[in-house]
Amino acid sequence: MSLTLRPLTRAEHLAFVAGRPSVSHMQVPSWGEVKQDWRAESLGWFEGDGRLVGAGLVLLRPLPKLRRYLAYLPEGPVIDWDAPDLERWLEPMLAHLKGLGAFSVKMGPPVVARRWSPEAVKAAITDPGAHRLRDVPPTSSEQRAEDLAGRLRRMGWRRSEPGGEEGFAAGQPRYVCQVPFAGRSLEDIHRGLNQQWRRNIKKAEKAGVKVVRGGYEDLPAFYELYTETARRDRFIARPLPYFQRMWTALTAEDPDRMRLYLAHHDGDLLAAATMLVVGGHVWYSYGASTARKREVQPNNAMQWRMMCDAHELGAHVYDFRGITDTLEESDHLLGLLRFKVGAGGEAVEYVGEWDFPLNRLLHKALDFYMAHR
């Protein structure tokens, strides 16, 4: 029997999210308000008896001068990805989005394919024969992810290839770093930090680094450090109104959905970061720091405070988000990988993002544009 798909109210969507152990922060209604250039809609999957069994936030990006859209479900939808009859979930979604004028659909099933322990990643970094994480034998792998990939291909979906020299996917990262918290005490998590991390936390404490929670009024101070970080690390900074909109939308939905942390030393702001919370999943979202006073180790102090707070909230995972897939010393992102893995994080590969072209000509034109922008 087929599932019925229809738009959800905000209340219905939030009630569904509240009943799940883990849902991406990009699959809650407020995320649609953050992405101002997209039109957002909450979708729900219903069984014949009226039960809501799946939900997804779809973002619709219009093509210039045409009433046609790219439909995107980042890190979603939240459905039963193990269902043997996946068609009854995805076919109504494609039909609905086509009716809205979508020419292509992109989604990111939140399904883990492989994991590498911190020890395995450290060994891979020091192995001169290892060039990419994907080529290193994983600590564990999930057959369900392989089965899902096969089923999606047979249904006409195509995996988006990771773009750019840094190994990040074109949309959301395929490789992330996560510290498992479930069933672990804070002492156990502290023991999982490497020696350098523990030493740096002590050093920051001894130097008098103070980490505090900030509010909306502190976003300009965060932003000043963030733009300095963008220049130093060679990435394009988002504008300040983006973070202000993010704060307003997310905290209106749940006061703890977004937090801001600030690390001070002798009156100087040295580091700042945003943290996002949905149920038992906590993300380190955006980080910023100055090159000044690095010797007092503000970043380690700030991250440890965030990890402590996440544990207090009952988190089952602390997610450092995207990591590079390359293990080359020449890659400027390798230091970030070392930093995240040093916190006891394991490298996690998701099944990736998948595209379904509803109009092949327009989809091909979009591919060409993305490749040459």
Rosetta blueprint (number, residue, H / E / L):
1 M L
2 S L
3 L L
4 T E
5 L E
6 R E
7 P E
8 L L
9 T L
10 R H
11 A H
12 E H
13 H H
14 L H
15 A H
16 F H
17 V H
18 A H
19 G L
20 R L
21 P L
22 S L
23 V L
24 S L
25 H H
26 M H
27 Q H
28 V L
29 P H
30 S H
31 W H
32 G H
33 E H
34 V H
35 K L
36 Q L
37 D L
38 W L
39 R E
40 A E
41 E E
42 S E
43 L E
44 G E
45 W E
46 F E
47 E L
48 G L
49 D L
50 G L
51 R L
52 L E
53 V E
54 G E
55 A E
56 G E
57 L E
58 V E
59 L E
60 L E
61 R E
62 P E
63 L L
64 P L
65 K L
66 L L
67 R L
68 R L
69 Y E
70 L E
71 A E
72 Y E
73 L E
74 P L
75 E L
76 G L
77 P L
78 V E
79 I L
80 D L
81 W L
82 D L
83 A L
84 P L
85 D L
86 L L
87 E H
88 R H
89 W H
90 L H
91 E H
92 P H
93 M H
94 L H
95 A H
96 H H
97 L H
98 K H
99 G H
100 L L
101 G L
102 A E
103 F E
104 S E
105 V E
106 K E
107 M E
108 G L
109 P L
110 P L
111 V L
112 V E
113 A E
114 R E
115 R E
116 W E
117 S L
118 P H
119 E H
120 A H
121 V H
122 K H
123 A H
124 A H
125 I H
126 T H
127 D L
128 P L
129 G L
130 A L
131 H L
132 R E
133 L H
134 R H
135 D H
136 V L
137 P L
138 P L
139 T L
140 S E
141 S E
142 E L
143 Q H
144 R H
145 A H
146 E H
147 D H
148 L H
149 A H
150 G H
151 R H
152 L H
153 R H
154 R H
155 M L
156 G L
157 W L
158 R E
159 R E
160 S L
161 E L
162 P L
163 G L
164 G L
165 E L
166 E L
167 G L
168 F L
169 A L
170 A L
171 G L
172 Q L
173 P L
174 R L
175 Y E
176 V E
177 C E
178 Q E
179 V E
180 P E
181 F L
182 A L
183 G L
184 R L
185 S L
186 L H
187 E H
188 D H
189 I H
190 H H
191 R H
192 G L
193 L L
194 N L
195 Q H
196 Q H
197 W H
198 R H
199 R H
200 N H
201 I H
202 K H
203 K H
204 A H
205 E H
206 K H
207 A H
208 G L
209 V L
210 K E
211 V E
212 V E
213 R E
214 G E
215 G L
216 Y H
217 E H
218 D H
219 L H
220 P H
221 A H
222 F H
223 Y H
224 E H
225 L H
226 Y H
227 T H
228 E H
229 T H
230 A H
231 R H
232 R H
233 D H
234 R L
235 F L
236 I L
237 A L
238 R L
239 P L
240 L H
241 P H
242 Y H
243 F H
244 Q H
245 R H
246 M H
247 W H
248 T H
249 A H
250 L H
251 T H
252 A H
253 E H
254 D L
255 P L
256 D L
257 R L
258 M E
259 R E
260 L E
261 Y E
262 L E
263 A E
264 H E
265 H E
266 D L
267 G L
268 D E
269 L E
270 L E
271 A E
272 A E
273 A E
274 T E
275 M E
276 L E
277 V E
278 V E
279 G L
280 G L
281 H E
282 V E
283 W E
284 Y E
285 S E
286 Y E
287 G E
288 A E
289 S E
290 T L
291 A L
292 R L
293 K L
294 R H
295 E H
296 V H
297 Q L
298 P H
299 N H
300 N H
301 A H
302 M H
303 Q H
304 W H
305 R H
306 M H
307 M H
308 C H
309 D H
310 A H
311 H H
312 E H
313 L L
314 G L
315 A L
316 H L
317 V E
318 Y E
319 D E
320 F E
321 R E
322 G E
323 I L
324 T L
325 D L
326 T E
327 L L
328 E L
329 E L
330 S L
331 D L
332 H L
333 L L
334 L H
335 G H
336 L H
337 L H
338 R H
339 F H
340 K H
341 V H
342 G H
343 A L
344 G L
345 G L
346 E E
347 A E
348 V E
349 E E
350 Y E
351 V L
352 G L
353 E L
354 W E
355 D E
356 F E
357 P E
358 L L
359 N L
360 R H
361 L H
362 L H
363 H H
364 K H
365 A H
366 L H
367 D H
368 F H
369 Y H
370 M H
371 A H
372 H H
373 R L
